[in-house]
Amino acid sequence: MDYRKFTELQIDALREVGNIGAGNAATALSQMIQKRIDMSVPEAAILPLEEMIQKIGNEEDMVVAVIIRVFGDAPGNMVFLLTMNSAHELLKMLLDEESEGDLTEMQISALQEIGNILTGAYINSIVKLTGMMLVSSVPAISVDMLYSLMTTAFIESGQFDEYIMSIEAKFIMGKKNIKGYFFYIPKPGSLEKLIQTLGLA
């Protein structure tokens, strides 16, 4: 996909889709933990893979990601990614207990369920907004170095477009800020289909 072929209006529309998805995810998280969750204005971007990795952190940083395959009218991967610090903060918020060091099996399971709910809310918002048919798979969770996870777990043998739609969102509860990243890694043609359904083709 040649990113430059999209107009600024089309790019803004894709960003707005992402913003709405992140907002619905914040609402879902609030309902899950039964506490008020606010969200800062999401920072949306459509960038090449290498630039996206640099935006998140260092290549060898350990991260946690929940990955869901999306099938239907605009197939690809939907990913919810947290740095280890953010993962521990989210676990503290969810389980109301201290969290540090290596993740336990129970903590990984909890993060997988959170990621499933958040990405599900994100995908459902796209469906409601566009009327597209999108079906998600069972979630998979991975704990790995940032570069390895982004290049191997997400980009599968060149099936996906070079560019990634990213939404960086800060979930806020009281004085706690948790930064999470949503990624939509499209198969070729999927972003074009999204634009068409928005009437901007």
PyMOL CGO cylinders between C-alpha atoms (Angstrom):
from pymol import cmd
from pymol.cgo import CYLINDER

trace = [
    CYLINDER, 0.00, 0.00, 0.00, 1.32, 3.42, -0.92, 0.3, 1, 1, 1, 1, 1, 1,
    CYLINDER, 1.32, 3.42, -0.92, 0.42, 5.62, 2.04, 0.3, 1, 1, 1, 1, 1, 1,
    CYLINDER, 0.42, 5.62, 2.04, 0.86, 8.76, -0.07, 0.3, 1, 1, 1, 1, 1, 1,
    CYLINDER, 0.86, 8.76, -0.07, -2.12, 7.87, -2.28, 0.3, 1, 1, 1, 1, 1, 1,
    CYLINDER, -2.12, 7.87, -2.28, -4.54, 8.70, 0.55, 0.3, 1, 1, 1, 1, 1, 1,
    CYLINDER, -4.54, 8.70, 0.55, -5.78, 12.28, 0.84, 0.3, 1, 1, 1, 1, 1, 1,
    CYLINDER, -5.78, 12.28, 0.84, -5.56, 14.18, 4.11, 0.3, 1, 1, 1, 1, 1, 1,
    CYLINDER, -5.56, 14.18, 4.11, -9.37, 13.97, 4.40, 0.3, 1, 1, 1, 1, 1, 1,
    CYLINDER, -9.37, 13.97, 4.40, -9.25, 10.18, 4.05, 0.3, 1, 1, 1, 1, 1, 1,
    CYLINDER, -9.25, 10.18, 4.05, -6.46, 9.89, 6.61, 0.3, 1, 1, 1, 1, 1, 1,
    CYLINDER, -6.46, 9.89, 6.61, -8.40, 12.10, 9.04, 0.3, 1, 1, 1, 1, 1, 1,
    CYLINDER, -8.40, 12.10, 9.04, -11.46, 9.87, 8.58, 0.3, 1, 1, 1, 1, 1, 1,
    CYLINDER, -11.46, 9.87, 8.58, -9.42, 6.75, 9.39, 0.3, 1, 1, 1, 1, 1, 1,
    CYLINDER, -9.42, 6.75, 9.39, -8.04, 8.48, 12.47, 0.3, 1, 1, 1, 1, 1, 1,
    CYLINDER, -8.04, 8.48, 12.47, -11.55, 9.39, 13.60, 0.3, 1, 1, 1, 1, 1, 1,
    CYLINDER, -11.55, 9.39, 13.60, -12.62, 5.74, 13.25, 0.3, 1, 1, 1, 1, 1, 1,
    CYLINDER, -12.62, 5.74, 13.25, -9.70, 4.84, 15.49, 0.3, 1, 1, 1, 1, 1, 1,
    CYLINDER, -9.70, 4.84, 15.49, -10.57, 7.54, 18.03, 0.3, 1, 1, 1, 1, 1, 1,
    CYLINDER, -10.57, 7.54, 18.03, -14.14, 6.29, 18.33, 0.3, 1, 1, 1, 1, 1, 1,
    CYLINDER, -14.14, 6.29, 18.33, -12.89, 2.73, 18.77, 0.3, 1, 1, 1, 1, 1, 1,
    CYLINDER, -12.89, 2.73, 18.77, -10.52, 3.75, 21.56, 0.3, 1, 1, 1, 1, 1, 1,
    CYLINDER, -10.52, 3.75, 21.56, -13.30, 5.68, 23.28, 0.3, 1, 1, 1, 1, 1, 1,
    CYLINDER, -13.30, 5.68, 23.28, -15.57, 2.64, 23.25, 0.3, 1, 1, 1, 1, 1, 1,
    CYLINDER, -15.57, 2.64, 23.25, -12.69, 0.55, 24.62, 0.3, 1, 1, 1, 1, 1, 1,
    CYLINDER, -12.69, 0.55, 24.62, -12.30, 2.97, 27.54, 0.3, 1, 1, 1, 1, 1, 1,
    CYLINDER, -12.30, 2.97, 27.54, -16.03, 2.65, 28.28, 0.3, 1, 1, 1, 1, 1, 1,
    CYLINDER, -16.03, 2.65, 28.28, -15.74, -1.15, 28.20, 0.3, 1, 1, 1, 1, 1, 1,
    CYLINDER, -15.74, -1.15, 28.20, -12.80, -1.07, 30.62, 0.3, 1, 1, 1, 1, 1, 1,
    CYLINDER, -12.80, -1.07, 30.62, -14.74, 1.19, 32.99, 0.3, 1, 1, 1, 1, 1, 1,
    CYLINDER, -14.74, 1.19, 32.99, -17.68, -1.23, 32.97, 0.3, 1, 1, 1, 1, 1, 1,
    CYLINDER, -17.68, -1.23, 32.97, -15.36, -4.18, 33.54, 0.3, 1, 1, 1, 1, 1, 1,
    CYLINDER, -15.36, -4.18, 33.54, -13.68, -2.82, 36.67, 0.3, 1, 1, 1, 1, 1, 1,
    CYLINDER, -13.68, -2.82, 36.67, -16.76, -0.84, 37.78, 0.3, 1, 1, 1, 1, 1, 1,
    CYLINDER, -16.76, -0.84, 37.78, -14.73, 2.32, 38.25, 0.3, 1, 1, 1, 1, 1, 1,
    CYLINDER, -14.73, 2.32, 38.25, -14.72, 5.53, 36.28, 0.3, 1, 1, 1, 1, 1, 1,
    CYLINDER, -14.72, 5.53, 36.28, -12.13, 5.51, 33.51, 0.3, 1, 1, 1, 1, 1, 1,
    CYLINDER, -12.13, 5.51, 33.51, -11.41, 8.68, 31.57, 0.3, 1, 1, 1, 1, 1, 1,
    CYLINDER, -11.41, 8.68, 31.57, -9.34, 8.83, 28.42, 0.3, 1, 1, 1, 1, 1, 1,
    CYLINDER, -9.34, 8.83, 28.42, -7.09, 11.52, 27.06, 0.3, 1, 1, 1, 1, 1, 1,
    CYLINDER, -7.09, 11.52, 27.06, -7.55, 12.61, 23.46, 0.3, 1, 1, 1, 1, 1, 1,
    CYLINDER, -7.55, 12.61, 23.46, -6.16, 9.63, 21.51, 0.3, 1, 1, 1, 1, 1, 1,
    CYLINDER, -6.16, 9.63, 21.51, -3.12, 10.18, 19.32, 0.3, 1, 1, 1, 1, 1, 1,
    CYLINDER, -3.12, 10.18, 19.32, -3.75, 8.57, 15.96, 0.3, 1, 1, 1, 1, 1, 1,
    CYLINDER, -3.75, 8.57, 15.96, -1.19, 7.82, 13.28, 0.3, 1, 1, 1, 1, 1, 1,
    CYLINDER, -1.19, 7.82, 13.28, -0.72, 5.78, 10.13, 0.3, 1, 1, 1, 1, 1, 1,
    CYLINDER, -0.72, 5.78, 10.13, 2.97, 4.94, 9.95, 0.3, 1, 1, 1, 1, 1, 1,
    CYLINDER, 2.97, 4.94, 9.95, 5.40, 2.38, 8.52, 0.3, 1, 1, 1, 1, 1, 1,
    CYLINDER, 5.40, 2.38, 8.52, 6.32, -0.49, 10.85, 0.3, 1, 1, 1, 1, 1, 1,
    CYLINDER, 6.32, -0.49, 10.85, 9.82, 0.79, 11.68, 0.3, 1, 1, 1, 1, 1, 1,
    CYLINDER, 9.82, 0.79, 11.68, 8.55, 4.24, 12.65, 0.3, 1, 1, 1, 1, 1, 1,
    CYLINDER, 8.55, 4.24, 12.65, 5.81, 2.67, 14.76, 0.3, 1, 1, 1, 1, 1, 1,
    CYLINDER, 5.81, 2.67, 14.76, 8.36, 0.65, 16.72, 0.3, 1, 1, 1, 1, 1, 1,
    CYLINDER, 8.36, 0.65, 16.72, 10.46, 3.77, 17.36, 0.3, 1, 1, 1, 1, 1, 1,
    CYLINDER, 10.46, 3.77, 17.36, 7.34, 5.60, 18.57, 0.3, 1, 1, 1, 1, 1, 1,
    CYLINDER, 7.34, 5.60, 18.57, 6.63, 2.98, 21.26, 0.3, 1, 1, 1, 1, 1, 1,
    CYLINDER, 6.63, 2.98, 21.26, 10.10, 2.52, 22.71, 0.3, 1, 1, 1, 1, 1, 1,
    CYLINDER, 10.10, 2.52, 22.71, 13.37, 0.65, 22.33, 0.3, 1, 1, 1, 1, 1, 1,
    CYLINDER, 13.37, 0.65, 22.33, 13.53, -2.49, 20.21, 0.3, 1, 1, 1, 1, 1, 1,
    CYLINDER, 13.53, -2.49, 20.21, 14.49, -4.70, 23.18, 0.3, 1, 1, 1, 1, 1, 1,
    CYLINDER, 14.49, -4.70, 23.18, 11.82, -3.40, 25.57, 0.3, 1, 1, 1, 1, 1, 1,
    CYLINDER, 11.82, -3.40, 25.57, 9.58, -6.16, 26.90, 0.3, 1, 1, 1, 1, 1, 1,
    CYLINDER, 9.58, -6.16, 26.90, 5.92, -5.68, 26.00, 0.3, 1, 1, 1, 1, 1, 1,
    CYLINDER, 5.92, -5.68, 26.00, 2.61, -7.52, 26.34, 0.3, 1, 1, 1, 1, 1, 1,
    CYLINDER, 2.61, -7.52, 26.34, 0.24, -7.77, 23.39, 0.3, 1, 1, 1, 1, 1, 1,
    CYLINDER, 0.24, -7.77, 23.39, -3.17, -9.30, 22.82, 0.3, 1, 1, 1, 1, 1, 1,
    CYLINDER, -3.17, -9.30, 22.82, -3.65, -10.19, 19.17, 0.3, 1, 1, 1, 1, 1, 1,
    CYLINDER, -3.65, -10.19, 19.17, -6.98, -10.83, 17.47, 0.3, 1, 1, 1, 1, 1, 1,
    CYLINDER, -6.98, -10.83, 17.47, -7.39, -11.83, 13.85, 0.3, 1, 1, 1, 1, 1, 1,
    CYLINDER, -7.39, -11.83, 13.85, -10.10, -9.93, 12.03, 0.3, 1, 1, 1, 1, 1, 1,
    CYLINDER, -10.10, -9.93, 12.03, -12.01, -11.60, 9.20, 0.3, 1, 1, 1, 1, 1, 1,
    CYLINDER, -12.01, -11.60, 9.20, -14.70, -10.26, 6.90, 0.3, 1, 1, 1, 1, 1, 1,
    CYLINDER, -14.70, -10.26, 6.90, -14.87, -7.10, 4.80, 0.3, 1, 1, 1, 1, 1, 1,
    CYLINDER, -14.87, -7.10, 4.80, -11.60, -5.55, 6.07, 0.3, 1, 1, 1, 1, 1, 1,
    CYLINDER, -11.60, -5.55, 6.07, -9.40, -8.42, 7.31, 0.3, 1, 1, 1, 1, 1, 1,
    CYLINDER, -9.40, -8.42, 7.31, -6.17, -8.00, 9.23, 0.3, 1, 1, 1, 1, 1, 1,
    CYLINDER, -6.17, -8.00, 9.23, -4.93, -8.12, 12.82, 0.3, 1, 1, 1, 1, 1, 1,
    CYLINDER, -4.93, -8.12, 12.82, -6.15, -6.01, 15.73, 0.3, 1, 1, 1, 1, 1, 1,
    CYLINDER, -6.15, -6.01, 15.73, -3.59, -5.66, 18.50, 0.3, 1, 1, 1, 1, 1, 1,
    CYLINDER, -3.59, -5.66, 18.50, -3.70, -4.15, 21.98, 0.3, 1, 1, 1, 1, 1, 1,
    CYLINDER, -3.70, -4.15, 21.98, -0.17, -3.53, 23.27, 0.3, 1, 1, 1, 1, 1, 1,
    CYLINDER, -0.17, -3.53, 23.27, 1.14, -2.47, 26.67, 0.3, 1, 1, 1, 1, 1, 1,
    CYLINDER, 1.14, -2.47, 26.67, 4.64, -1.79, 27.94, 0.3, 1, 1, 1, 1, 1, 1,
    CYLINDER, 4.64, -1.79, 27.94, 5.50, -3.89, 31.00, 0.3, 1, 1, 1, 1, 1, 1,
    CYLINDER, 5.50, -3.89, 31.00, 5.08, -0.86, 33.29, 0.3, 1, 1, 1, 1, 1, 1,
    CYLINDER, 5.08, -0.86, 33.29, 1.64, -0.16, 31.87, 0.3, 1, 1, 1, 1, 1, 1,
    CYLINDER, 1.64, -0.16, 31.87, 0.70, -3.84, 32.15, 0.3, 1, 1, 1, 1, 1, 1,
    CYLINDER, 0.70, -3.84, 32.15, 1.56, -3.85, 35.86, 0.3, 1, 1, 1, 1, 1, 1,
    CYLINDER, 1.56, -3.85, 35.86, -0.38, -0.61, 36.41, 0.3, 1, 1, 1, 1, 1, 1,
    CYLINDER, -0.38, -0.61, 36.41, -3.41, -2.06, 34.64, 0.3, 1, 1, 1, 1, 1, 1,
    CYLINDER, -3.41, -2.06, 34.64, -3.20, -5.21, 36.77, 0.3, 1, 1, 1, 1, 1, 1,
    CYLINDER, -3.20, -5.21, 36.77, -3.05, -3.10, 39.93, 0.3, 1, 1, 1, 1, 1, 1,
    CYLINDER, -3.05, -3.10, 39.93, -6.16, -1.28, 38.76, 0.3, 1, 1, 1, 1, 1, 1,
    CYLINDER, -6.16, -1.28, 38.76, -7.98, -4.48, 37.87, 0.3, 1, 1, 1, 1, 1, 1,
    CYLINDER, -7.98, -4.48, 37.87, -6.93, -6.80, 40.72, 0.3, 1, 1, 1, 1, 1, 1,
    CYLINDER, -6.93, -6.80, 40.72, -6.43, -4.12, 43.38, 0.3, 1, 1, 1, 1, 1, 1,
    CYLINDER, -6.43, -4.12, 43.38, -3.08, -5.59, 44.40, 0.3, 1, 1, 1, 1, 1, 1,
    CYLINDER, -3.08, -5.59, 44.40, 0.59, -4.89, 43.82, 0.3, 1, 1, 1, 1, 1, 1,
    CYLINDER, 0.59, -4.89, 43.82, 2.11, -6.19, 40.60, 0.3, 1, 1, 1, 1, 1, 1,
    CYLINDER, 2.11, -6.19, 40.60, 5.79, -6.22, 39.58, 0.3, 1, 1, 1, 1, 1, 1,
    CYLINDER, 5.79, -6.22, 39.58, 8.45, -8.47, 38.09, 0.3, 1, 1, 1, 1, 1, 1,
    CYLINDER, 8.45, -8.47, 38.09, 7.59, -11.41, 35.86, 0.3, 1, 1, 1, 1, 1, 1,
    CYLINDER, 7.59, -11.41, 35.86, 3.93, -11.90, 35.06, 0.3, 1, 1, 1, 1, 1, 1,
    CYLINDER, 3.93, -11.90, 35.06, 2.19, -14.87, 36.66, 0.3, 1, 1, 1, 1, 1, 1,
    CYLINDER, 2.19, -14.87, 36.66, -0.09, -17.19, 34.73, 0.3, 1, 1, 1, 1, 1, 1,
    CYLINDER, -0.09, -17.19, 34.73, -3.11, -15.61, 36.39, 0.3, 1, 1, 1, 1, 1, 1,
    CYLINDER, -3.11, -15.61, 36.39, -1.92, -12.11, 35.48, 0.3, 1, 1, 1, 1, 1, 1,
    CYLINDER, -1.92, -12.11, 35.48, -1.34, -13.11, 31.85, 0.3, 1, 1, 1, 1, 1, 1,
    CYLINDER, -1.34, -13.11, 31.85, -4.82, -14.61, 31.73, 0.3, 1, 1, 1, 1, 1, 1,
    CYLINDER, -4.82, -14.61, 31.73, -6.29, -11.40, 33.18, 0.3, 1, 1, 1, 1, 1, 1,
    CYLINDER, -6.29, -11.40, 33.18, -4.47, -9.26, 30.61, 0.3, 1, 1, 1, 1, 1, 1,
    CYLINDER, -4.47, -9.26, 30.61, -5.65, -11.54, 27.82, 0.3, 1, 1, 1, 1, 1, 1,
    CYLINDER, -5.65, -11.54, 27.82, -9.27, -11.10, 28.93, 0.3, 1, 1, 1, 1, 1, 1,
    CYLINDER, -9.27, -11.10, 28.93, -8.84, -7.32, 29.23, 0.3, 1, 1, 1, 1, 1, 1,
    CYLINDER, -8.84, -7.32, 29.23, -7.31, -7.17, 25.77, 0.3, 1, 1, 1, 1, 1, 1,
    CYLINDER, -7.31, -7.17, 25.77, -10.12, -9.29, 24.38, 0.3, 1, 1, 1, 1, 1, 1,
    CYLINDER, -10.12, -9.29, 24.38, -12.76, -6.96, 25.80, 0.3, 1, 1, 1, 1, 1, 1,
    CYLINDER, -12.76, -6.96, 25.80, -10.98, -3.79, 24.68, 0.3, 1, 1, 1, 1, 1, 1,
    CYLINDER, -10.98, -3.79, 24.68, -10.24, -4.95, 21.13, 0.3, 1, 1, 1, 1, 1, 1,
    CYLINDER, -10.24, -4.95, 21.13, -13.77, -6.36, 20.87, 0.3, 1, 1, 1, 1, 1, 1,
    CYLINDER, -13.77, -6.36, 20.87, -15.22, -2.97, 21.79, 0.3, 1, 1, 1, 1, 1, 1,
    CYLINDER, -15.22, -2.97, 21.79, -12.88, -1.34, 19.26, 0.3, 1, 1, 1, 1, 1, 1,
    CYLINDER, -12.88, -1.34, 19.26, -13.95, -3.68, 16.45, 0.3, 1, 1, 1, 1, 1, 1,
    CYLINDER, -13.95, -3.68, 16.45, -17.66, -3.34, 17.32, 0.3, 1, 1, 1, 1, 1, 1,
    CYLINDER, -17.66, -3.34, 17.32, -17.40, 0.43, 17.06, 0.3, 1, 1, 1, 1, 1, 1,
    CYLINDER, -17.40, 0.43, 17.06, -16.00, 0.09, 13.53, 0.3, 1, 1, 1, 1, 1, 1,
    CYLINDER, -16.00, 0.09, 13.53, -18.86, -2.26, 12.62, 0.3, 1, 1, 1, 1, 1, 1,
    CYLINDER, -18.86, -2.26, 12.62, -21.49, 0.19, 13.94, 0.3, 1, 1, 1, 1, 1, 1,
    CYLINDER, -21.49, 0.19, 13.94, -19.86, 3.15, 12.26, 0.3, 1, 1, 1, 1, 1, 1,
    CYLINDER, -19.86, 3.15, 12.26, -19.33, 1.59, 8.84, 0.3, 1, 1, 1, 1, 1, 1,
    CYLINDER, -19.33, 1.59, 8.84, -21.84, -1.26, 8.62, 0.3, 1, 1, 1, 1, 1, 1,
    CYLINDER, -21.84, -1.26, 8.62, -19.03, -3.61, 7.58, 0.3, 1, 1, 1, 1, 1, 1,
    CYLINDER, -19.03, -3.61, 7.58, -19.07, -7.28, 8.44, 0.3, 1, 1, 1, 1, 1, 1,
    CYLINDER, -19.07, -7.28, 8.44, -16.12, -8.03, 10.72, 0.3, 1, 1, 1, 1, 1, 1,
    CYLINDER, -16.12, -8.03, 10.72, -15.60, -11.22, 12.74, 0.3, 1, 1, 1, 1, 1, 1,
    CYLINDER, -15.60, -11.22, 12.74, -12.86, -11.62, 15.34, 0.3, 1, 1, 1, 1, 1, 1,
    CYLINDER, -12.86, -11.62, 15.34, -10.93, -14.74, 16.38, 0.3, 1, 1, 1, 1, 1, 1,
    CYLINDER, -10.93, -14.74, 16.38, -10.15, -16.05, 19.85, 0.3, 1, 1, 1, 1, 1, 1,
    CYLINDER, -10.15, -16.05, 19.85, -7.47, -13.75, 21.36, 0.3, 1, 1, 1, 1, 1, 1,
    CYLINDER, -7.47, -13.75, 21.36, -3.84, -14.78, 21.67, 0.3, 1, 1, 1, 1, 1, 1,
    CYLINDER, -3.84, -14.78, 21.67, -1.41, -13.13, 24.09, 0.3, 1, 1, 1, 1, 1, 1,
    CYLINDER, -1.41, -13.13, 24.09, 2.32, -12.70, 23.69, 0.3, 1, 1, 1, 1, 1, 1,
    CYLINDER, 2.32, -12.70, 23.69, 5.05, -11.41, 26.03, 0.3, 1, 1, 1, 1, 1, 1,
    CYLINDER, 5.05, -11.41, 26.03, 8.21, -10.58, 24.06, 0.3, 1, 1, 1, 1, 1, 1,
    CYLINDER, 8.21, -10.58, 24.06, 10.68, -7.90, 23.04, 0.3, 1, 1, 1, 1, 1, 1,
    CYLINDER, 10.68, -7.90, 23.04, 9.04, -5.07, 21.11, 0.3, 1, 1, 1, 1, 1, 1,
    CYLINDER, 9.04, -5.07, 21.11, 10.89, -5.51, 17.84, 0.3, 1, 1, 1, 1, 1, 1,
    CYLINDER, 10.89, -5.51, 17.84, 10.53, -9.28, 17.77, 0.3, 1, 1, 1, 1, 1, 1,
    CYLINDER, 10.53, -9.28, 17.77, 6.85, -9.17, 18.61, 0.3, 1, 1, 1, 1, 1, 1,
    CYLINDER, 6.85, -9.17, 18.61, 5.99, -6.46, 16.08, 0.3, 1, 1, 1, 1, 1, 1,
    CYLINDER, 5.99, -6.46, 16.08, 7.90, -8.01, 13.22, 0.3, 1, 1, 1, 1, 1, 1,
    CYLINDER, 7.90, -8.01, 13.22, 7.19, -11.71, 13.69, 0.3, 1, 1, 1, 1, 1, 1,
    CYLINDER, 7.19, -11.71, 13.69, 3.89, -12.09, 15.57, 0.3, 1, 1, 1, 1, 1, 1,
    CYLINDER, 3.89, -12.09, 15.57, 2.12, -9.28, 13.73, 0.3, 1, 1, 1, 1, 1, 1,
    CYLINDER, 2.12, -9.28, 13.73, 3.47, -9.15, 10.20, 0.3, 1, 1, 1, 1, 1, 1,
    CYLINDER, 3.47, -9.15, 10.20, 2.97, -12.64, 8.89, 0.3, 1, 1, 1, 1, 1, 1,
    CYLINDER, 2.97, -12.64, 8.89, 5.11, -13.46, 5.88, 0.3, 1, 1, 1, 1, 1, 1,
    CYLINDER, 5.11, -13.46, 5.88, 4.26, -10.23, 4.09, 0.3, 1, 1, 1, 1, 1, 1,
    CYLINDER, 4.26, -10.23, 4.09, 0.52, -10.84, 4.16, 0.3, 1, 1, 1, 1, 1, 1,
    CYLINDER, 0.52, -10.84, 4.16, -0.12, -7.43, 5.65, 0.3, 1, 1, 1, 1, 1, 1,
    CYLINDER, -0.12, -7.43, 5.65, 0.37, -3.92, 4.35, 0.3, 1, 1, 1, 1, 1, 1,
    CYLINDER, 0.37, -3.92, 4.35, 3.55, -2.08, 5.26, 0.3, 1, 1, 1, 1, 1, 1,
    CYLINDER, 3.55, -2.08, 5.26, 1.63, 0.67, 7.04, 0.3, 1, 1, 1, 1, 1, 1,
    CYLINDER, 1.63, 0.67, 7.04, -0.12, 0.28, 10.39, 0.3, 1, 1, 1, 1, 1, 1,
    CYLINDER, -0.12, 0.28, 10.39, -2.98, 2.32, 11.83, 0.3, 1, 1, 1, 1, 1, 1,
    CYLINDER, -2.98, 2.32, 11.83, -2.12, 3.14, 15.44, 0.3, 1, 1, 1, 1, 1, 1,
    CYLINDER, -2.12, 3.14, 15.44, -4.11, 4.70, 18.26, 0.3, 1, 1, 1, 1, 1, 1,
    CYLINDER, -4.11, 4.70, 18.26, -2.17, 5.69, 21.37, 0.3, 1, 1, 1, 1, 1, 1,
    CYLINDER, -2.17, 5.69, 21.37, -4.61, 6.13, 24.25, 0.3, 1, 1, 1, 1, 1, 1,
    CYLINDER, -4.61, 6.13, 24.25, -4.09, 7.05, 27.90, 0.3, 1, 1, 1, 1, 1, 1,
    CYLINDER, -4.09, 7.05, 27.90, -6.63, 5.54, 30.26, 0.3, 1, 1, 1, 1, 1, 1,
    CYLINDER, -6.63, 5.54, 30.26, -6.96, 7.63, 33.40, 0.3, 1, 1, 1, 1, 1, 1,
    CYLINDER, -6.96, 7.63, 33.40, -8.31, 6.56, 36.79, 0.3, 1, 1, 1, 1, 1, 1,
    CYLINDER, -8.31, 6.56, 36.79, -7.72, 9.15, 39.50, 0.3, 1, 1, 1, 1, 1, 1,
    CYLINDER, -7.72, 9.15, 39.50, -4.01, 9.97, 39.40, 0.3, 1, 1, 1, 1, 1, 1,
    CYLINDER, -4.01, 9.97, 39.40, -3.10, 6.81, 37.48, 0.3, 1, 1, 1, 1, 1, 1,
    CYLINDER, -3.10, 6.81, 37.48, -2.33, 7.01, 33.77, 0.3, 1, 1, 1, 1, 1, 1,
    CYLINDER, -2.33, 7.01, 33.77, -2.07, 3.84, 31.71, 0.3, 1, 1, 1, 1, 1, 1,
    CYLINDER, -2.07, 3.84, 31.71, -0.82, 4.13, 28.15, 0.3, 1, 1, 1, 1, 1, 1,
    CYLINDER, -0.82, 4.13, 28.15, -2.06, 1.51, 25.72, 0.3, 1, 1, 1, 1, 1, 1,
    CYLINDER, -2.06, 1.51, 25.72, -1.66, 1.12, 21.97, 0.3, 1, 1, 1, 1, 1, 1,
    CYLINDER, -1.66, 1.12, 21.97, -4.24, -0.21, 19.54, 0.3, 1, 1, 1, 1, 1, 1,
    CYLINDER, -4.24, -0.21, 19.54, -2.94, -1.36, 16.17, 0.3, 1, 1, 1, 1, 1, 1,
    CYLINDER, -2.94, -1.36, 16.17, -4.93, -2.27, 13.11, 0.3, 1, 1, 1, 1, 1, 1,
    CYLINDER, -4.93, -2.27, 13.11, -2.58, -4.14, 10.77, 0.3, 1, 1, 1, 1, 1, 1,
    CYLINDER, -2.58, -4.14, 10.77, -4.55, -4.44, 7.54, 0.3, 1, 1, 1, 1, 1, 1,
    CYLINDER, -4.55, -4.44, 7.54, -4.32, -6.97, 4.80, 0.3, 1, 1, 1, 1, 1, 1,
    CYLINDER, -4.32, -6.97, 4.80, -3.85, -5.32, 1.39, 0.3, 1, 1, 1, 1, 1, 1,
    CYLINDER, -3.85, -5.32, 1.39, -6.97, -3.42, 0.37, 0.3, 1, 1, 1, 1, 1, 1,
    CYLINDER, -6.97, -3.42, 0.37, -8.56, -3.29, 3.83, 0.3, 1, 1, 1, 1, 1, 1,
    CYLINDER, -8.56, -3.29, 3.83, -7.91, 0.40, 4.52, 0.3, 1, 1, 1, 1, 1, 1,
    CYLINDER, -7.91, 0.40, 4.52, -9.27, 1.20, 1.06, 0.3, 1, 1, 1, 1, 1, 1,
    CYLINDER, -9.27, 1.20, 1.06, -12.47, -0.68, 1.92, 0.3, 1, 1, 1, 1, 1, 1,
    CYLINDER, -12.47, -0.68, 1.92, -12.83, 1.27, 5.15, 0.3, 1, 1, 1, 1, 1, 1,
    CYLINDER, -12.83, 1.27, 5.15, -12.50, 4.51, 3.22, 0.3, 1, 1, 1, 1, 1, 1,
    CYLINDER, -12.50, 4.51, 3.22, -15.10, 3.37, 0.69, 0.3, 1, 1, 1, 1, 1, 1,
    CYLINDER, -15.10, 3.37, 0.69, -17.66, 2.59, 3.37, 0.3, 1, 1, 1, 1, 1, 1,
    CYLINDER, -17.66, 2.59, 3.37, -17.10, 6.08, 4.82, 0.3, 1, 1, 1, 1, 1, 1,
    CYLINDER, -17.10, 6.08, 4.82, -18.03, 7.54, 1.44, 0.3, 1, 1, 1, 1, 1, 1,
    CYLINDER, -18.03, 7.54, 1.44, -14.60, 9.03, 0.82, 0.3, 1, 1, 1, 1, 1, 1,
    CYLINDER, -14.60, 9.03, 0.82, -13.33, 6.84, -2.00, 0.3, 1, 1, 1, 1, 1, 1,
]
cmd.load_cgo(trace, "trace")
